[in-house]
Amino acid sequence: MRRWFYRCPQCGAEYKIEPGRYLCDHCAPRNRPGIPLQGVLECVWEGDSVWQGDNKAELPLPIEREYFPKIPVGDTPLWAPERLRASLGFPKLFLKDDTCNPSGSYKDRASWLVAAFARKFGLDEVALASTGNAASSMACIGAASGLKVTVFLPKTAPIAKRIQVLQYGATLKEVDGTYDVAFDQSIAYSQETGVLSRNTAYNPLTIEGKKTSSFEIANEIGCPDNIFVPTGDGVILAGVIKGFEDLLKLGRIEKLPRFWVAQAEGSSAIVRALRTGVFEPRPSNTVADSISVDVPRNGSFVLAKLQRYDAQGVTASDAEILAAQRMLSSQSGLFAEPSSACAFACFLKVRDRIPHDESIVVMLTGSGLKDIKGAQAALGLDTKINV
């Protein structure tokens, strides 16, 4: 048996995992505009330290398996790209392909756990803000779960992601402004109505759900030497780290990977904070829409982990991201959106610093079909023609 609870990494306070609990009561009052969320909670377990590795039902997760919707989330492919390995000289390069999730995004892992939580506690509506992927993800998983989903989405979000939201039957509230504005409006809506918030980082289950890929990677190749994670708010990165921490706790690995924070030059708050120790808010501007945030909501939480494990940060320009997207597609057959291609672009930038016999996993978190505008421009195609 395992006992599950929330713990605040900042002050150590512990809380029940129950509806209405999001942030730490002691640390949340320090929140103010322009800084990452304070009081972000972490799912913690005590007790049974067994995971056989061949049974997904035994993954350590805080919600019982009978509440999860019957939709095939996770168990995504770990590619061994033959041509890329040969051309780059890295025989242990792997691509973790989460474009294969039901909505085409890594975000399904978090939505899956949030939906299970809602079903366990009899909640019928979930609300969230998103740049697009989390919205279409929650709409997708909500459709399979019988949940009403309300999403707050900037009007600038790619049309494909907006169509996904509507096609899945969710309520779309378009926002004049950035993701940060949408986030604030979504929180206000949840507080006014009492519906469950799935907002990234704000709901601790979004971090916990995203750890599951680490278990899949470890089950196939053990602990990789390096892992490159596309990073915006820092929740996927925090989830991947949490997964490997759990694997270490379970005795399935003997060390942690070297974590590489991959960000776009035009939205690089976490990489900058990793170098300086301070978050400095700046307006974001990048083709990598899914990782474009002015204020990384999970920044403080993930920065503490990155500093603990001596992680590395690297950024790529939009031109480098689009070139990497093209190389990835044309030499492996995997078409990933710009945010995912950012992780590959960052690997390309620092590959001279990595021994060629080390293993590398590049996390690819969203399908290229979700956002074709950048690829279309990079190919020199007129945006008015049908492609």
N, C-alpha and C positions, 0 to 999 in steps of 0.2 A: 504493500500500500504506500501511496505517496500523499503527503500533505502539501497542498498548494496555497500560496498566499502572495500578496503584493508586498514588495519592500521598496522603500525609497533609498536609492544609492547615495543621496546627498546627506540625509540625516539618520537613516536606519529605521525609521518608523515602519510598522507593518500593518497591513489592512487585509480584510476579507476580499475575495474576488466575488463581487456582487454588483447588481445594477446600481448606477449612480456614482460609482467610485471610479474616478479618472486620475486625478493628481493628488499629491501629498498635501494634507491639510496644513502642515507646518511650513512647507517650502513654496507652495503655490502663491501665497500672498506676495512673494517677491516678483511675480511676473509683471512685466510692463512692456509697452510697445517697443519693437526694435531689438529685442533680445530673444534667444531661444527659450523654450519653455523650461521653467524651473519646477521641480517636484515630479518629473516623469517617473512613473513607477515601473518596476521590473517584476515579472512573474518568477517566483522562486519555488522550488520544491525540496522537500526533505523526505527521506525514507528509501524505498526500493531503488536500488542502483543497478538494475538489470535492463539491458536492451540487447536482444539477440542479433539484431541487424537485418533479419530477413522477414520481419513482421511489422508492417506499417502501423498496425493497431497498437503496438507496444511503444510507439514513440511517446516520450514524456511530454504530454500536453495537458493543460489544466481543465479541459472539458471532456467529459466521457464520450466515447466514440459513437454511442447510439444517437447523439444529437447532431452529428455532422450531416449536412445534406449529401444526397447520393449523386455527386458530380465529381468527375475524375480530376481532382486538383493534385498537383505534385507528381512525383515519380517521372520527372522530365528527363530527356536524354542528356547524357554527358558525351559530347562528340569528341572523337579523336581525328581532327581534320588533317588528312594525309598531305594535301598539297601545301597548306599553311605550315605544317611542321617541317616539310622539306625546304620550302623557300626561306623560312626564317631560321632554320637550324635549331629548332627546339622540339626534340622528339617526344617530349612529355607535355605538350601543350594540349589543353582540353577546353572545350566550350560548353558551359552549362546552359542549355537551351530552354529557358522558361517561356519562350514564345509559344510553346506547345500547350500551355495551360488553356482552360476553356475560353477565357476572354482574350487570350493572346498576351497575357502579362503576368509577371511575378506577383503582382498585387493580389492575385487570387488566393495565395497562401494565407494572407491576412484576412481577407474577406471570408474565407472558409471557416476560420476559427471564430470570427465575430458572429457569423451566422449561427454557428453551433451554440455560442453563448446566448444569443437571442432566443433560440428555440428552447434551450434548457430553462430559461427564466420566463418564458411565455411572452416575450416582447414581439411586437408585430411591425415595427418600423425602425429603419436605420437611416441616419443622415450623415452626410460628410461633405467636405470640400475636396477639390482635386484639380490637378492640371489636365486630367483626362483618364489616365490609366486606372487609378483607384476608383473613379466614378464608374467607368464601364465595367470594372471588375465587380464592384459591389452590386451593381445592377444585374450582372450575369448570375452571380451566386444567389442574390436575392430572388431572382426568377425561379431558380431551382429549389429554393427554400420556402417559398410562399411568403416572403417578406416584402413589405412596401419599402421602397428606397427613394430617398430625396437627396439629390446632389446639387451642390453649388459649384458652378463651373465658369471660369472666365470666358467671355465671349471670344477670346482669341484662341481657345483650345482647338486642336485639329478637328475638322469636320467628321472624320471617320470615328473619332472617339465620342463625339456628340451623337452621331447616328447610332452607335452601339448602345449608349445610355437609353435612348428612346426606343430602340428596337427591343430591348429587354423589358420594357414596360415601366421604367423608373420615371419619377418626376424630375424634370430638369429646370433648375433655376439659374439662368445665365446672369453673370455678374459683370458689371462695368468696373474693371480693375484687375489687379493681379491675383495670384493664388492666395497671397496673404490677406487680401480683402475678402476673398471667398471663404477662407478659413474662419475669419472673425464672424462673418454672417452665419456660417454653419453652426458655430458654437452658440451664438445667440438663439438660433432656431431650436437647437436641442435643449437649451436651458428653458426656453419659453414653453415648449411642448412636452418635455420630459422624454422624448424619444432617444433611443440609443445612438450615441455618437461613435462613428467609426474613424474619426479624424486621426490622421497619422501621428504617432507619438502620444498624442493626447489620450487615446485609448491604448493601454499597455498591451492589449492582445494583438495589436498590429505588429508590434515587435516580436512577440512570441510566435505568431503564425509564420513569420518570415524566417525563422530558424530552421525550418524543416529541410531546406535545400542542403544544409550542411550535413545532415544525417545521410541524405542520398549520396552526396559526394563521398563521404567517408565509407559508405557501404560498398562503393565501387572501387575506389583507389586509395583508401586510407586517408591520411592527412596530407594534403598537398603542401608543397613548400611555399607557394605564393598564390594569392587569390586577389583578383582585381574586381572591385565592386563599383558600379556606377552609382554616384551619390548625389542626392539633392538635399532632402530633409535629414538624411542619415538613418532612416528606419530600416531599410534593407540591409545596410552595412551593420547596424546594431544587431539585427536578427541573425545575420550570418555569424557574427562574432559570438553571440549567445549560443548558437547551435554548437560551435566548436568548444565553447566552455562546458556545455553539458556533456559533450562527448568525452572530454577530458575527465569530468567528474564521474562518468560512467565507466571509465577505464578502457574505452574503445580506442583512444589515441594517446600518445605519450607526449605530444607537444602541440602547440598551436601553429597555424600557418603564419606567414608574413602577410599582413593585411595591407593592401594598397587602396587608398582612397582615390577614386577616379572622378574628377569633376571637370566641367567645362570652364574655360578661362573666364567666360562671361557670367558664371555663377559658381563661385569657388569659396564660399564662406568657411566651410569646414577645413579645407586645405590651408587656407590662410590662418585660421585659428590653431591648427596643428603646428604651424611654424612659429606663431607669435604668442599663443596662449590666450588670445583675446578675440572675441567676435566683433567684427566691424561691419555694420549693416551697409550694403551697397545695392543699388538697383541691378537686377539681373537682365542680361540680354544675350541669349544664345539660341542656336538652332535646336539644341537638345531640350526640347520643351518639357519633357517629363522630369528633368532634374533641374529645372529653373526655379529657384526660390530666392527671395531676398533675405529672409530670415529662416534659417534651418530650424524647424520646430524641435527636432530631436538633437540639436547641436551639442548642448551641454552634456547630455546623457552619453552620446557616442564619443565625444571628445575624451571623456574620462577613460573610456575603454581603450581608445587609440593610444593615449599617452601611457597607459599601463603596459601595453604590449609593443611599444616602440614601432607603431605603424608608420607607413610612408604615405605621403600625399603627392599627387601629380595632377597636372591640368593639361588640357588639350584645347587648341583653338577650334573654332567652327570649321575652318578649312581642313584641319587635321582630322576632325571627327567625320566629316563627309568623305574624305579620302579613305579613312579606315573602314567606313561603312561599305564603300565600293569594293575595297580589297577583300573584306570579310565575305561579301556576297559572291564575288566572282571567283574566289579561290577556295571557298568551303561549301557554298550553296546555302548559307544561312543568311537571310535578309533580316537584319535587326534595325530597330528604329535608332535615331541619332543618340538618344541617351545611352542605349546599350553599346553602340559603336564607340562611345566615349571611353568605355572601359578598355576596348581593344586598342583605341588610339593611344591611350595612356600606357598600355603595355608596350606598344611599338616605341614610344618615346624613351622608355627606361630599359629596354631589353638588353642594352650593353652592360647594365649593372647587375644582370642576373646570370649566374652560371648556366650554361646550356644543358647541363644534365639535371637541372632542377625541374620539378613539376610545376606547372602553371595552370590555374583555372581562371578563365575569363567569364564573368557572369553576364549573360545576355538576357535582359529582363523584359523586353517588349518587342513585338513584331514590327517589322518595317512597314507593313501595310497599314499600321495605325497612323502613320505620319509620313506621307510621301513627298511633302513640299520640298524639303531640303534635298532629298535624293533627286527629285525631278529637276531642280535648279542645277545641281551638280552635274547632271547628265546633259545639260544644255537644252532641255526640252521646254517648249513654250507652255506656261502654266494654263493656257486657255485650251490646249488641245487634249483630246482624250488619249490616255496612255494605258 
